[in-house]
């Protein structure tokens, strides 16, 4: 009997490396054949080193050019027709849309993970109408649609974009609570340290954070704010480069650059802040922060609100409101140490209770086993 073939489709190898290696290892340990379908980048080799097969595909992940999207659809159609997978696990918007339509035409089993809806569902108008129509077509014949937060799941169900029996709710992408653990060393002396982790994009609230930081510093409160993540001035979604430079030059914020290991930065931080205001799935940066026992501040927005129990393990602030964000930062920076420790303990407990990556992996393994058993039963004796 041939091995059961699982294809994992993503819009970058970077995402596969950073979010799906534990699932890949679990699939390989259960003797499934795994092929990653994604664009090549600097992380492709690291993915291949896990023992998976790899096939390159071109995905225009950010654009809305119809011709490029049509090319993306045909790329998925060609890949699935040649790879002949028993099941495809898809992530991010373009694979979910065009990969699912291609799989439907080919009769390929597919499961999707809605990792966030981005700007299409916040702009309204024709763009949102087109997005809803594509999702309704794409999700009509899927095996399962995993959602990372209840807001996205409710939106799809109310709009009739997917059948309820095909949906499931996951705790984000999960977090390795054994790798991300609280530091036992005492806090180093110095000003209160805030940390932002993520791409430095407008929609991630970076510009709001810069304005809020200026308000915090103007109050006389001793606090620092570091931004850890990719800063690409050529990306049209990047936070205003002139604004970022001015804040750095003024000493209001620090650019920490990029890293493959955020743990030292999280360990050194007193609080992680994420003022993102577009439709996130459930941000990994917040999950890693709470797993390490850190208080958090996040926008009361789709996805970002999920890991935060307001006033228990952190604070929620009004999205796109730098003044309200500054107020929460000021409160956090002036809390007594015992209250900060209690918040950190609550974060760690919440991560262990709800966000362990084993929860996500077990749900996927159950799905793969179910599809495999149907295949085996359908074969002639």
N, C-alpha and C positions, 0 to 999 in steps of 0.2 A: 504493500500500500504506500502511495506517495505521501510525503510529508505535507502537512497542512501549511499552506503558504499565506503569510500575513504581510501585507504591504502597509507601511506607515508613510503617509503623505503629508508634507509640510511645505511652507513657503520659504524656509531657509534651513540649512544644516545647523546653524547656530541654535535655533529653537529646539531641534531634535537633541542636540548635545546637552543643552541646559535644562530641558524639561522632560525628556522621554527615555533617557538611558536606563533608569531603573525598570521601566516597563519592558524595554527591549531585553534586558538581562533576564527578566522573569519569563518572557516568551521563549527565549533560547533555552533556558533551564527546563522548560516544559516540552522541549523537542519540537517546537514550531520553527519552520523556516521563516526568516524575517528579511524583508527587503525594504530599504528606505528609499523613498522617492522624493527628491528635493533638489533645489539648486545647489551647485557647488560653491563653497566658500572656505574660509580658513579653518572651519571646524569639521569639514567633511572627513578628513583622514582620522580624526579622533572617533567619529561615529563608526567608520569602517573597522577600526581596531577592536570594536566590541565583538566582531564576528558576523555582522550582518552583510547582506548584499547591498549594493548601492546602484541606483540608476539616477542619472542627472535629468532634471526637467527645468524648463524655463518658466518662471511664474512672475508676472508683473504684479507684485503684491500690493503696490500703493496706488497705481494709476487707475483711471476710469476710461481708458481709451477702448472703444468697442472692438476695434480690429485686434488689439493686443489681447483683450479678453477672449476673443474668438480663437486666437492662436493658443492661448492657455487651455481652452476647452479641448482643442484637437490634440494638444500635447498629452493631456490626461487620457483621452480616448485611445491614442496610440499606445501609451504606456500600459494601460490596463488590458488592452487587447493582446499585447505581446507577453506581458508578465503572467496573465491568467491567474490572478490571486484568488484564493478561497474567501478572503475577507480583506477589506481595506479599512484602515483606521485613519481618518482624516482630521486635520486640525487647521485652524485659521481660515479666513474668509474665502479666499479664492479656491483652495482645495475643496472646502465644504460645498461651494456652489458648483463650480465647473467639473470638479472630480465626481461629485454625486450624479450630475446629469449624464456624464460619460458612463459611469458605472451602471446607471439605470438602463441606458441603451444597450449595454453589453450583457446585462443580466448578472452583474457582479455584486456580491454582498458588500455593503458598506456601512460603517458607523462613523458618525461625525461628533466632534467636540467643539461646541461654541465657546471659543476662548475670549469672547468679547465681540461687540458689534461695531465698535469704532464710530466714526462720524456719520456714516450713512443713516443711522437711526436717530440722529440728533438734529439733522438739518431739515428734515421734512421735505415736502415738495416732490418733484419728479424723481430725484435720486432715491429717496426712501421708497417711493412707489415701485421703482424698478427693483430695488433690493428685496422688497417683500415678495414681489412676483417671482424672482429667481429662487428665493428660499422655498417658496411654496412648491415650485416645480422640483427643486433639488431634493427636498426632504419627503417627497411623496412616496418613495419606495425604499427608503433606508431601513436598515435593521434597528438602529438606535440613534438617538440624538442625545448626547450628554451635554448638560448645561453646567456652568460653574457658579451660577448664582440664581436665586429664585426670581429676580426681576426679569432677566432675559427669558427664563422658562415661561413665566406668566405672560409676557408679551407675545411670544410665539403661539401659545395656546389660545389666548384671547383673539388673536388675529387669524387663527386657523391656518397657521403656516406649517404645523406638524400635528400628527395625531398624538393624543395624550399617552396612549399605550406604548408608543415608541420612545417616550422621553424618560430621562433619568437625571437626577441631580447629584453632581459630584462636589466634593470640597475643594474646588479649584483644581490645580494639578498636584496637590499634596506637597508635603515637605518631609525631608528626612530628619526626623526628630532625634536620631542618634548622631548625625553629623552636625546638626545645628542645635547646640545645647548652651545653656547659660554659662557664662564665665564665673569661676569661683574666686578670682582675684578681686580685691577691693577696688572701688572706683578711684581713678587717679584724680589728684587735685586739679583745679582749674575751672574755667567757666562751663556752664551747661552746654552739652554738645548735641545738636540736632543733626540728623543725617537723612538725606534724600537718596534713594537708590532707584535708578531707572534711566531710560533715555531722556535726554534733556529737551523735551518737546513742550510746545505751548499747551497741548491738551493734557499733559501730565501735571499742569499747574505750576510749572517752573517760574513763569513770570509772576504769578500770584505769590509764590514763595519768596521771590526776591523782594517784592514790595512789602510783604509781611515782615521780612527780616529787617528791613530798614525801620519799620515801626517799632519792632522789638528793641533794636539798638538805640533808637531815639528815646525810649523810655528809661534808658540807663541800666537795663538788665544785662548782666554779663552772660552772653550766650554766643556760640558759634554755629554756623550752618555750613555743612559740606555737601556738595553735589557729586555723587558717585555714579558715573554712567557715560554713555557715548554722547559726545557733543559734535554734531556735524553741521557747521555753518551753511553748507550747501543744501541741506535738506529743507524744503519749504515749510515743514512742520516744526522745525527746530525753534526753540525759544530765541527771541530777538538777540542776535549776537552782540549788538551794541549795548543792549541792556545788561546782558551777562557780563560783558567786559567792564562796564562801568561799576557794577556791583563788586566784581573782583578787585578792581583798582581801588575802590573805596574801602576794601577790607570787610565788606558786609558778608561775602560768601567766599568759600574756597572750592576750587575745582579739583576733585580728587582723581580725575581720570577714569580709566576703565580697569577692571580686574576680573579674573576668572574665579576668584575666591573672595567673597564678600565678608566672610566670617570675622577677620580681624577688624574690619571697619565697623561691623555691627557690634562687636565686643567693646570697641572704644566709644561707641555712641551712648548717650543717655536716653535718647528718644528718636524713633524713626518717623518721618513725616512724609505723607504722600497726598498732595492736594489735587489729584487727578480729577477731571470733571467730565471725561468722555466715558462711554460705556465699556468699562473693563470687564474681564471675566472675573477672576479673583486674583489680584496681583501677587506674584510669588514674593516680591520684596516684602510685603506685609507678613506673609506666612513665615518667611525666614526670620523676620524680626521677632514675631511673637514666639516662635520656637526657641529663640535665644533669650527669651524672658525680657524683652524690651517693651516699655510703654510705647504706644503709637498714637499719632494724630493723622486722621485721614478725612477726606471730603465725604460728606454724607451723600454719596452718589452710588450709582449702580456698580456693584463689584467691590468698590473700596470700602463700603460700609460693613461688609460681611465679617471680616476678622476683628471688628472693633465693638466692644461692649462699652458704650459711652459712660465715662466716669468710673468704669471698672478696670479695664486694662488700657484705657487711653481716652481720647476725645474725638468726637466728630465735629466738623465745622461746616458752615454753609459753603457750598461749592461756588467758586469764582468770587469769593469775598475775602480779599486780603486782610481787611480789618478784623473780621471774625477769626480768621486763621491766626493773626497776630495775637489776639486775645487768648486763644487756646494755648499758643506757644508760651505766652507770658505766665499763664496759670501753671503749665507744666514745669517751666523753668524755676518756679518759686515754691514748688511743693516740697514738704519735708521728706527726708530720705526714707523714712518708714513707709510713707504713702507711695513713693516711687517704687520701693521694693515690693509692696503689695500689688501694685499694678503689673510689675514685671512677673510676679508669681502667677497672677491671673492670666497673663498672656501665655505663659508656658503651659498652664493647665488647659487652656482653651485649645492650644495647638495639639496637645496629646489627645484630647477628647475628640476633636473633630477633623483635624487637618493632617493626620499621619498619611504618608504616601502609600502605605500598605492598603488603606481603604480604597484608593483609586485603582491600584494594581489588581486587587482582588476582584473589583467590579469588572475590569477589562478581561481578566482571565476567565471569569464566569461567562461573559459574552462570547469569547472565542471558543470556549468549550461547548457552548450551546450550539453555535453554528457548525462546529466540527461534528458534533453528534448527529445533526441533521444530515450532513453530508454522508457520514458513514452508514446511517440507516437507509439512505436513498440508494445506496449501491447494491447491485444484485448479489445474492449470496454466492 
